[in-house]
Amino acid sequence: MINVGIIEDNYFQLNSYKEYLEDLPDCRVVFACKSMEEFAALSPQDMEAQVVLLDVMLPGMSGIEGIYQLREAFPEAKIIMLTAHDEKQYVVRCVKEGAHGYLVKTGRLADIYQGILDAATYGCALSPRAACQLISHINQDPLQPVRYKLTEREYELLSLLKEGYSYKVMADRLHLSVFTINHHLKKIYQKLNVSSKSELVSRICMNNL
């Protein structure tokens, strides 16, 4: 049995979700609220939600702002955002805030049920459109195609920097001046969208460059 919580400001959709899920043999609705404020008035310790369906656009505190509050109340619960908005900025922000799923409302209740099963079983649930938006965001990361953005000399500098060499040692090894090393590094900073040596080294290591 999966304990499900619902926060949806549209009265008809809220009741539709609640009635549909309560008719399923493996789901139990433990709360159904129209806002984060209404949820805050409840006692989370008595509900034990395992999956929470959360509308992105809520009156008062938005669903995005409410993610943290829900994770505080139910640390083990999977939070699935429900919305008609499939724009990349919404998908990315919700995931960064801690949501485990993002479902674009299709009008098919079976899609929501499948999302609940996916979240409970695999830990996440994404509609196809949301998955495409996340992949697009990841592929736009300036570090993904880094090998193709940098010149051979710039990539060589990255390799030396990763080994911990100082600018002076790098200059000696490459038979260049320290001024030229700094010039190349400034270009690398711009191409990789970083602002300091420590940030650059951190990203090099994290991305296996």
N, C-alpha and C positions, 0 to 999 in steps of 0.2 A: 504494500500500500504506500502510495506517494502522497505526503501531505503538501498541499498546494495553497499558497496565499495569492490573493489578487488585489492589485491596486489600479483602478481604472476609473476615470472621472465620468465617462459616459454611462449613464444609468442602465440603458438597454444592453450595451455591450457587457457591462459588469454582470448583469443578471444572466445574460446568454452564456457567458463563460462558466459562471457558477453552476447553472442548471445542467449544462452539458457535462462538465467534469464530475458532478455529483452522481450522474447516471452511469459513469464508468466504474467497472469493478475494481480497478487498481488506483483510483485517485480519491482523495478526500480533501475538500476545501475547508481549511482551518480558519481563514478569515477572508473577507471581501470588503474592501474599503474604496471610497471615492477620492481620497486624498492622502498625502503623507501625514497631514495633521490629524486626520481621523485614525490613521494607523498608530500614531504616537500616543493616542489616548488609550490604546489597548495594552494588555499585559503579554508581551512576546514570550515570556517564559512558559505560558500556558498553551502555546500554539505549536511549537516545534515544527515550523515550516521547513520543508526540504527543497522546495522549488517555489520561487516567487515570480509571478507575472507582474511586470511593472510598466505602466504606460509612461512614455517619455515626456509627453506634454501634460502636466497636471496643473491645476490652479494652485496658487500659493507656492509651496516648495515643489520644484519640478522633479520629475522622475530621476533625472541625471543627478540632481542634488541629493536625492533620497537614497542613492545607492549606498553611500557610506553608512547612513543610519540603519539600513537593512542589514548590511554586513556586520554591524555592531550587534544588532539584535539576534541575527542568525548566522554565526561565523561559518557554519558548514553548508548553508543553503546555497543553491544555485539561483542567481538572479537573471531572469530573461526579460529583456526590454521588448515591449510591444508598441508598435508605432506605424503610422502611415508614411512616415518620413524615411526615405532610403538614401538620403544624401550622405556622402562620405564623412563630413564633419561630425554628424550625429553618431554614426557607427563607431568611428575611431574614438571619439570622446567617451562614449559609454563604456567601451572596452577598457580604455585607459583608467576610467574611474573605478573599474572593478566588476563590471557586468560579465556574466558567463555566457550570455546569449543575446541575440538580436533578431527578432522576428518581425518582418514587415507584414502588416495586417492584410490578409487576402480575402477575408470573409469566410474562409473555410476553417471551421472549428477543428477539423481533423489535423490541420497543420499545427495548431497550438498543442494539441495532444501529443503529436509526434515530437515537437520541441521539448515538451516536458519529459518524455521518455528519453530523448537524447541527452538532455541535461542531467537527468538522474543516473543514466547509465555511463555516459562518456565524459560528463563534466562540462559540456558546452552545447549550444544549439544556435545555428546560424541559418537564416533563410538564404537561398542562392544569391540574391541580390546583395545582401550584407556581406557574404563571403567574398564576392567579387570586389566590393568596395575595400575590404581589408587587404586583399591581395594587391589591389591597385596602390593602396597606401604604402605597403611594404616595398613594392617595386619602385616606388618613387623615392625611397630612401637614398640619399646621395652616396651612401657607402656600398650599395649593391653593385653598381657598375663601375666601381672605383678604378679597377684595373684598366678600364678603357678610357676613363676620363683623364688619367695622368700620363704624362710623358714618361719615357724610359728613365730619364734622369730623376724625375720626381718620385717614381716608384722605387728607384734605387735608394733615394734619401729616406723614404719611409722604412725600408728594410734596415738601414743603419740606425735610424731613430729607435726602432723597435728593440734593437740590441743594446740600447742604452748609451750609445756614443754621444759625446758632446759635439757642439757645432764645430769646435776647433779640430777635433779628431776627424770628423766627417769631411771637413775641408781638406785636411792633409791627405786622407785616403783617396779623395776624388780629384786631388790636384786643383782645388778651387779656393777662392777666398771666402772668408767667413761672411763677407757682405753678399756674395753670390748665393751662399747657402741660405742666408736669411731671405733673400729675394725669392728663391725657389719655394721655401717653406710658406711664405706669405701667399703664394699662388695656391699651394696645397690647402691652406686654411680656407681660402675662398671656395675652392672646388668641393671641399668636404663639409663646408658650413660649420667649422669649428672656430673657436676664438683663442685657444691657448694650447701650449705644448702638452700639458697634462691631459686635456680633453682629447687631443689628437692621439696620444699614445693609448689612452683608454679605449678609444674607438678602434684603433688598429688591432689591439689585443682581442677585443670582444668579437670582432668580425673576421679574425684569422687572416689578416692581410699580410 
